[in-house]
Amino acid sequence: MKKLFVFISIIMSLYTFAQTAEDAIKQGDILSNKENYSEAIAKYSEAIDLDKEMSNAYLQRAYAYLRLKDYNNAIKDYTEVIKLNPKNSFAYLSRGSAYNKIKQFNKALTDFDKVLEINPEDQEGYNNRGWAKKGLGDKKGACKDWKKSKKLGNREAKIIYKNNGC
């Protein structure tokens, strides 16, 4: 009987633990939707403290950091998402975009290459890789990527392609 009680207690504590982390994410999402990113970050951090393997909390917190233009912390969180789920092309795409913002174009290029390895039809991957290539002084390569993005249906790439003299 004592073993059963201990087992039930463990199960109940695990359930409460997961539920609390999920609740913190939900609260963070509400704050983020209200553009209260600093408080949202605090809630996502609570969720992470409760469950270090909850990739959604890292993903949401990274987005809030991006909105605050805190690119270095966003990069750290996207890196955690990638560690937890190496096939998450969105995390590579977003981290690459953050690298572009801080002019670390080689790192951005590596991330966009990974996006396109995971999903060769990702028009945003081509579009953003074009910006990284332009940052590295590779106009021909940038134009090639924007052309591919345009071909895949990205309307923004059509304008970028034209405005950059491709």
RANORLIN-V934565 format. One record per pair of residues at least 6 apart in sequence whose C-alpha atoms are under 6 Angstrom apart, sorted by sequence separation. I is the first residue (numbers start at 1). J is the second residue. D is the distance in whole Angstrom. If there is no record, write none. Layout:
BEGIN
{{I/J/D} {I/J/D}}
END
This chain:
BEGIN
{{150/157/5} {32/40/5} {66/74/6} {100/108/6} {134/142/5} {150/158/5} {31/40/5} {65/74/5} {99/108/5} {133/142/5} {146/157/5} {28/40/4} {62/74/4} {96/108/4} {130/142/4} {44/57/5} {78/91/5} {112/125/5} {28/43/5} {62/77/5} {96/111/5} {130/145/5} {146/161/6} {28/44/6} {130/146/6} {44/61/6} {78/95/6} {112/129/6} {24/43/5} {25/44/6} {58/77/5} {92/111/5} {126/145/5} {127/146/5} {41/61/5} {75/95/5} {109/129/6} {127/149/6} {24/47/5} {109/132/6} {126/149/5} {143/166/5} {21/47/4} {55/81/5} {89/115/5} {123/149/5} {37/64/5} {71/98/6} {105/132/5} {21/50/6} {123/152/6}}
END
